[in-house]
Amino acid sequence: MTSFLDPVIAFVSAHPWLAYLTLFLAALLEAIPVAGALVPGSTIILALSALVPGGELNLWGVLAAAIAGALLGDGSAFWAGHRSQREILGAWPMSKYPAVMAQSETFFQRWGALAVLFARFVPPIRAFVPITAGALGMSPARFYSVNIAAVLAWASAHVLPGVFAVSALHHYAGLPHHQHIGKHLWILGVFATAIIALGVWTLRRRQARPGLRPGAGPT
């Protein structure tokens, strides 16, 4: 696996703009209804944050790419719901996932504006709350006042842990920086955690009625 990661790190170092584009698209797609429940955007952002301490990527560039993608994704979903109102909640592709749409609406009705903040950290609801907020009549001013703060907190929570962890591994654990060992450990750890989480989520969904399975109704 390390033989695979070294060329990737070298490629990112030579073409950082592609990494920033990947971060932007990961954050953007994660905020799109349905797609956001399937795209591992958070995993990609957490993994690539390991390339900041070594200088392959710039901290502010990584944060800016993640923030811009999330704001554009959330904002686009909100305006789609705002313009179409409740009609869009039953349109394709949302109509294929009635359980998740019902959970999103319940989540929003329970928490109100705070749902926009909380949902940023709760997949897969994160991908559905902005469009639900728009469809249920939340004002743009109120949405953005909460959403901008939520995205800033979310981006920091996904980027800074990798930066601090890799820096600590090299500084305090004495790992040689030029060998990328700290980056390898963090990236492999992130993807291993994501795979385990996906496995647990899949098993739990098989035991219950899967909310993301097309045609599944509310439980």
Secondary structure as GFF3:
##gff-version 3
##sequence-region A 1 219
A	DSSP	alpha_helix	2	14	.	.	.	ID=ss1
A	DSSP	alpha_helix	16	30	.	.	.	ID=ss2
A	DSSP	three_ten_helix	35	37	.	.	.	ID=ss3
A	DSSP	alpha_helix	41	48	.	.	.	ID=ss4
A	DSSP	three_ten_helix	49	51	.	.	.	ID=ss5
A	DSSP	alpha_helix	59	84	.	.	.	ID=ss6
A	DSSP	three_ten_helix	85	90	.	.	.	ID=ss7
A	DSSP	three_ten_helix	94	96	.	.	.	ID=ss8
A	DSSP	alpha_helix	98	111	.	.	.	ID=ss9
A	DSSP	alpha_helix	114	119	.	.	.	ID=ss10
A	DSSP	three_ten_helix	125	127	.	.	.	ID=ss11
A	DSSP	alpha_helix	129	135	.	.	.	ID=ss12
A	DSSP	alpha_helix	140	171	.	.	.	ID=ss13
A	DSSP	three_ten_helix	177	179	.	.	.	ID=ss14
A	DSSP	alpha_helix	181	207	.	.	.	ID=ss15
###
